[in-house]
């Protein structure tokens, strides 16, 4: 495999890169966070091993930037920051695995080999389509029947969630979690209010209704059946 090792501690990087080479892998080593991000975007790697505390740009920011750029290369955090919240933060930033220093190289190698055996991540769509409704995730632009629909940021996210679940019922609880990051019921009508606004923009000016209310359950966006 071709591995990108992002580590600013020379002793650690020498030890790890030598171990990878002895195991038959090719290993590129970078110590600066910003330089390593450019490298990860420029070259194709099978696995990235990254420290969290780095000069220039920290490891979390590197992985977040790669995921935002839709680069799905498996990433393993190798770091001395090992609290439960820290590990959760690393995984939620887009990391695939998390190993705390001090570590056994045999375990690191096993984890890297496991990541390398994963099937490649399917390229994510950048334009979602349901009937004549289109949502461009890169340009952050919505169109229906060729007409631009002006959406507020929260409305855009709400529509994205509904379009990704095309044909399925999306409950109010699911929308609260995915759009507002609420993991409890705030006892407000925020979902209903935004659905109403979205329907006024996406459905009412057009002949065909796409956004449907499923009584006592949630909402579903789909083409006419």
Buried (B, 14 or more C-beta within 10 A) or exposed (E): BBBBBBBBBEEBBEEBBEBBEEBEBEBBBBBBBBBBBEBBEEEEBBBBBBBBEBEBBBBBBBBBBBBEEEBBBBBBBBBBBEEEEBBEBBBEBBBBBBBBEEBEBEEBBEBBEBBBEEEEEEEEEEEBEBBBBBBEBEEEBBBBEEEEBEBEEBBBBBBBBBBBBBEBEBEBBBBBBBBBEBEEEEEEEBBEEBBEBBBEBBBEEBEEBBBBEEEEEBBBBBBEE
